[in-house]
Amino acid sequence: MAAADAVRAGRLRRALDSDLFYSFRRSPLTVVAAVVVLVIGLAALLAPWIAPTDPFDPSSLDLMDGKTPPLKPNEFTGHTFLLGTDDQGRDVFSAILYGARISLLVGFASVVVSMAIGIALGLLAGYRGGWVDSVIMRVADVQLTFPDLLVALMIFGIARGALPIAAQEYMAIPVLILSIGIAKWPQYARTVRGVTMVERGKDYVQAARVVGLPAGKIMRRHILPNVLGPVLVIATLGLSLAIITEATLSFLGVGVPPTSPSLGTLLRIGQEYIASGEWWILFFPAIALVAIALSVNLLGDWLRDALNPRLR
C-alpha cells in the first residue's frame, strides 16, 4: 500500500514538474479559460442539484411568471429570478444549466465519434498506402469541399427520415452526435495519415515488422501513441466548433428536441423576443455559449503551442 502511494506521489510530482504544467501555470489567460470550462462543466453536470427549478418540467412552471426581468419581483406572483424568465415562465438560469448539459454532451460525444473514425481511417490510409490511401483521402477531399454544417444537416436529415416517427424524438440527440461526428472526421484522418506515413518508415516499425507483428498490432501499439499529441490538439479546438455546430443546428430547429433544449434552442427562443424588450431571454444563453466556446478555444491554442517543440 505504501509503495503504491509512493508511486502515485512520484507520478504527481513528475506531472507538476513537467514542461506542460509549467507552460500552463505561466499563462494566466489559459488558467482563467480552464477555470471557466471547469466551472461551467461542473455546473452543467450538477444541474439537477444546483438549478432552482427543473425548467423542462411542465408541472413546475407558472405562466404568470413569464417574461420576468432579472432580479425584479414578478408583478403578479412576486417571485424573483436571478436571470429572469422566458415567455413560459421558465427560469433562464436553470434553463442555461440544463441546456449546457446537452450542448457539452453533444460536443464531447461528437468529438469522440470524429476521433474514432478519423484515427482509424488515417492509420489505415497512412500505413497501407496505395489504393486504400487514395480512396480514403479522395472521400475526405470530397467531403471537405462542403461546409461541415451542410454535411451535418444532410446526414441529420437522412438519418431522421430513416427512423420511425415514434423514435425520432428520443433518437434526436444520438443522431445529432453521429451527424456532427461524421461531418468532422476528415481533419483527424488527414493529420493521422501524415504522422503515420512518417512513423511507418522508422526503425522501430521496421523491427516490429521483422519480428512478425500483425499490421493491426503495429498500428495500435507503436504508431497510435505517436499520433495522439496532434489529435488531442485538434480535438480540443474541434470541441468548440462541435458545440457551435450543435447550437447552429438547434437554432435552425433541426437539432435537439424542444423537450430537451440546448443552448442553441434557447437562443432560437430568445431571438423571438429581443425586439420586444425581453433582452435577457437571448442575452444570457448567448453569453454562456460564447464563454464555453471561447474558453475551449483558448485551451486548444495553448495546448497547440505547448506541444510544439519548436516553441519550447
N, C-alpha and C positions, 0 to 999 in steps of 0.2 A: 504493500500500500504506500509506504514511504517512498519507495523507488518510483512508483507511478506518479506520485505528486511531484517528485523532483524532476521527472521527465517533462511533465506539463509545465512546471515553473520555468524550465530551461527553454521550452518552445515559446512561451510567452515572452521571456526575456529577449530571445532572438528576434521575435516579431517586433518588439518595441525598439530594438536597436537597428532594425532594417532600414535600408535606404528609402523604401516605400513609405514607412511610417514617418521617417524624418521629413520627407517631402510633404507629407500630409499636414503635419503639425506646423510646418513653416509657411503654410498657405492659409491665411485667415479666411479668405473667401471660400476656400474648399471646406474648411471646418464649419463655417456657417451653413453652406449648402448641405453638408452631411447632417447637421443638426436639424435643418428644416425637413429633409427627407425622413429622418428618423422620427421626428415628432408627428408629421402627417401620417406616416405609415403606422405608428402605434395608435394614433387617434382613430384611424380608419379600422384597424384591427379590433380595437376595443370599443367600437361604436355602440354596440348594444348596452354597454355599461356606462359610457360617457354621455351619449346623446340624451337630452332631457326627455324626448319623446321618440316613438317609432313613427317617422313621418309617412310611412307607407302602410300603416295600419288604419284602415278607414274608421274603425271604431274609436280611435283616439283623436280624430280630427273634429274641429268645430268650425263650421263655415263662418261663424261670427268673428273668428279671429283672423279672417282673411285680410291680406294687404296691410298688416300691422307694421309700422315703421320700426327700425331697430331702437331698442331701449326706451320705447314710448308705450305707455299703457294703452291697450285697446279701448276705444271709446264705448264699446258695448259690454265686453267681458272684464275689462280691467287687467287682463293678462299682459305681461311684459316679456318680450323675446329679445335675446342678445343680438341677433342679426335680422330680426323681423320675420315675417311670414309671407308665403306666396298667396295666390288667389284662393287656394283650397284650405288655407289655414295651417299649412304645414310649416313647422319651424325650419327656417333656412339653415341654421347651424346644424341641426340634426340631419337635414337632407344632404348637406355637404359631406358630413362624416360617412353616411351610408353610401352616397354617390362615389366618394373617393375609394371606398372598398371595391366597388365594381370596376372603376377605372384602373386601379392598381392591379386588380386580379387579371383583367383582360390584357393589360400591358405586359405584366410579368409572364403570363402564360403564353401569349403570342410570341414573345421573345424566345421562350424555351422551344416553341414549335419551330420558329425560324432557325434557331441554332441547330436543332436536331437534324432538320432537313439539309441545311447548308453545310454543316460539318460532314455529314455522311456523303453527300454528293461531291463536295470539294475534295475530300480524301480520295474518293474513288476516281475522280477525274484526274487529280494530280498524280496519283500512284500508278494507275493503269495506263494513262495516256492514250494515244491512238484514237480510234473511232469513239471509244467511250468518252474520252475527254471532249472530243468535238461535239458530240450530241448534247452532253450536259451543258457545255458552255454556250452552244447556239441557242438552246432553250432559255438559258439565263439572259443572253443578249436580247432575245426577242421580248422577254418579259420586262427587261429594263427600259425598253423603248416606250413603255406605258407608265403613267404615274402610279405609284403604289396605291393611292386612294381609289383610282379607277379599277385596278386589278382586284382590290379587296371588295369593292362594291359589286363587281361582276361575280366573284366567287360566292359572296354572301347571297346574292340574288338567286344564283343557280342552286346553291345548297338549300336555301329556304324553300324554293319551288319544288325540290325533290322530296321534301319532308311532308308527311301528312299534316293536315290543318291542325289537328289536335295536338301535334308535337311541336309546332312551330314556336310557340311562346316559350316553353321551358327548355327548348334546344337553341334558343336565340344566342345565348352567351357562348356555348361551345362552338356554334357555327361562326360567330364573330371572331373568336380566338383563332380558329382554323383559317379563316379568310385573311386576317391580318398576318398570321404566321406564314402562309403560303406567298403572300404578296411581297414579303421582305427577305426570303431566303437567298436570292442571288448575291447580295452583298457578302454574306458569310461564305458562300460557296466559292466566290472568286478569290477572296482573301485566303481561305484554307487551301485552295488549289495552288496558289502561288507559293505558299510556305511549304507545302508538300513536295512540290517539284524541286525545291531547293534541298529539302531534307533527304529525299529518296536517293540522292547521289552521294551522300556522305558515308563514311566508313562504317559507322555503327549499323546503318541499314543494310549495307552490303554484307556485313558479318552475319546479321540475322538471316539474310537470305541463304548464305553459305551453309549455316547450320540446319537449314531446312524448316524454318518457321513459316507457317502459312501467312499469306498476304494479309488476311484479316487481323491476325495477331500482331503482325509488324505494324500495321496502321494504328491499331488500338494501343499497343504498349509503347511503341517507340516514336511514332510520328505525332500522334494526337497530343501528348503533353507539350510539344513544341509549338502547336498552333493555338493553344488555349489563351496565351497572352494577347495576341491581336484580336482574337474572337471576343475576349472579355471586354476590350475597349469598344468594339463595335456594338456589343450587346448593351453596354451602359449608355452609349449615345443613342442606340436604337430604342431603348426603353421609353425615352421621352417622345420619340416620333410615334411609337406604337400607341402611347396614351393619347397623343394629339389626334392620331388617325381614328381611334375609337371615339373620341369626343366629336370629331367631324362627322363620322357616320351617324352617331346618335343625334347630333344636331340636325342632320338631314332627315331624321326619322326612320332610319333603317338599321339602327344599332340594337341596343338592349331594349327589352320590352318596357312599356310605361310602368308596369308593376314593380320593376327593379331598376329605376333610372340611375344613370351615371352622371358625372359632371356635365357631359355633353348634352344629356337630356335636360338637365337643369338650365343650361344655357339656352336651349331652344324654348323652354317655358318662359324664361326671364325676358328674352328679347321681344316677346309679345306685349310686355308691359312697360318697356323702357320709355316709350313716348308718352305714356300716361302719368309718369311721375314716380312709379314704384321701382326706382333705380336699384334698390338693394336686392331684388329678386334675381337680377342678372349680375350685378357687380361682385358680390361675394363669391359665388361659384366661379366666376371668371378669375378672380384673384387666386383662389385655391388652385385652379388648373395651371395658371401661369407660374405659381410658386413651385408646384411639383415639376413641371417641365423644365423650368429654368434651373432649379437645383440639381436635377438629374443631369442636365447638360453640362453644368459646371463640374460635377463629379467626373463625367466622361472626359471632359477636356483635361482635367488634372491627371486622370489615370493614363490617358494617351501620352502626355508629356512625361509622367513618372516612369512609364515602362519603356520609353525611348532612350536607349543607351547613349545616343548622340547628344542628348540634352543633359546628361548627368554631370 
